[in-house]
């Protein structure tokens, strides 16, 4: 059969070159050709930073694992110690035999109310310190113009020293304008506070009674009566003119014992 001749003007078609087997396999498997590694200082620094981060992460994981291991060992030691203590306790007490029920019902006794001892003491102290209006101090007062008083057993010159100002007046109370009950309570409180403070000489102003009915000094006699009933009062006398005269009284107190 005669061969066909090509015309000179016809272009010669190039036959495709068969691909290599490795290239065909790479294309079929979707192989990715790695990009060329960039060169230069910047790329080197990035690689060093990545390696440092990996090193830090490795150290953190190692430290965490070490801590967990230590915690586990500590828990095991604690558990072994608790078990040993429980075993030792059981060995010490031995076998336990429960008590047999007695068949008795528990009695719930009603407790008596508490006795208010402190309240009773306080009330008794108030009664002891109460000042009576019926007490007559005339038998105890020296018959002189100052109407002085001296507790039995105390030297008589104490009143003279008190009147002459041997002891300085350290505090005073003014009972002007108070009713009899109010004055009695105020005087008792004042004396109690003065004794607590360790005062020796105080002045009690009762007034001359110029504003009273009949110009009679109501509190003057009452104050002397109340003072004579107080065991803490050593002596008292009418004040000197510049200390109040007939409207006041100077009182010498027995200080509270310290201890």
Buried (B, 14 or more C-beta within 10 A) or exposed (E): EEEEEEEEEEEEEEEEEEEEEEEEEEEEEEEEEEEEEEEEEEEEEEEEEEEEEEEEEEEEEEEEEEEEEEEEEEEEEEEEEEEEEEEEEEEEEEEEEEEEEEEEEEEEEEEEEEEEEEEEEEEEEEEEBEBEEEEEBEEBBEEEEBBBBBBEEBEEEBBBEBBEBEBEBBBBBBBEEBEEEEBBBBBBEBBBEBBEEEBBBBBBBBBBBEEEEEEEBBBBBBBBBBBBBBEBBBBBBBBBEEBBEBBBBBBBBBBBEEE
